[in-house]
Amino acid sequence: MNEAMAGWDDLQLFLAVAREGGLSRAAKVTGRSAATLGRRMLALERAMGCELFIRHDRGYELTAHARQLLGELSEVEARIVRLTAASGDAERPLVKLSAGSWTTLALLDRFDEIAGSPADIRLRFISTETELDIPHREVVIGVRNRRPSEEGLAGRSLARVEFAAYARADAPERWIKVLADTPSARWLDKKTGNDAVCEVTSPRNSLDLALAGKGMALLPTFIGDRHESLQRRGSTVTELGHERWIVTHQDDRHLPEVRRTIDRLCRVLGAPHG
């Protein structure tokens, strides 16, 4: 990646187009016309010697080169913010983030990648299976299972979530049942009825029991696949697969600390496939 051949102004415009997903929305953020942004992006591609966008009628899709550049520039931007904050002895801004139990567990395992190293934001994780009120600022960012449809909310798509059964090789062929009001728990209730090795009220406890070899747990593949001692038993459960979105308020998404957090969440949770 040859960022040195491009001017910082063009790279900042690239950040806007990449984050907004197209010229029209980026024009509103930058104050430049869509035509100007289009010319500047073409010039940037020529200067860097690689294609950055796949251009569709519905917007600009990032190429692999562009996703790499977005990550690198976001880190540069974060370092600038950290230096600015340090010079003013400013307090790290608080970002309240809500997600379900499994997503929260995955995020906590990669805390440093989200908070920054050294940390330039103060994260408050709120683990809940319900949707908190973003318009009323119960949280700033929510990780949700559907695209936002409410007025004033903005979303960014993530990798799709799939579920499968996981167990140790020596574990009995019986389910560990989770008692919760979630699609996966309801599916498991219909599947098992009263025929379960045990019941738990916390999804995390089903993982703990599976790791201990007590039975099979129904887990998202992004959780189950990272544990070497667990094996998939059967294929993914088709009816439980769902989208995953990062959701925030339209007015908040351009705040530096929110923008940095969203970019880092996208890198940790993955881009949509296809």
Buried (B, 14 or more C-beta within 10 A) or exposed (E): BEBEEBEEEBBEBBBBBBBBBBBEBBBEBBEBEBEBBBEBBEEBBEBBEBEBBEEEEEBBEBBEBBBBBBBEBBBBBBEEBBEEBEEEEEEBBEBBBBBBBBBBBBBEEBEEEBBBEEEBBEBEBEBBBEBBEBEEEBBBBBBBBEEBEEEEBBBBBBBBBBBBBBBBEEBEEBBBBBEBEBBBBEBBBEBBEEEBBEBBEEBBBBBEBBBEBBBBBBBBBBBBBEBEBBBBBEEBBEEBEBBBBBBBBEEBBBBBBBBBBBBBBBBBBBBEEE
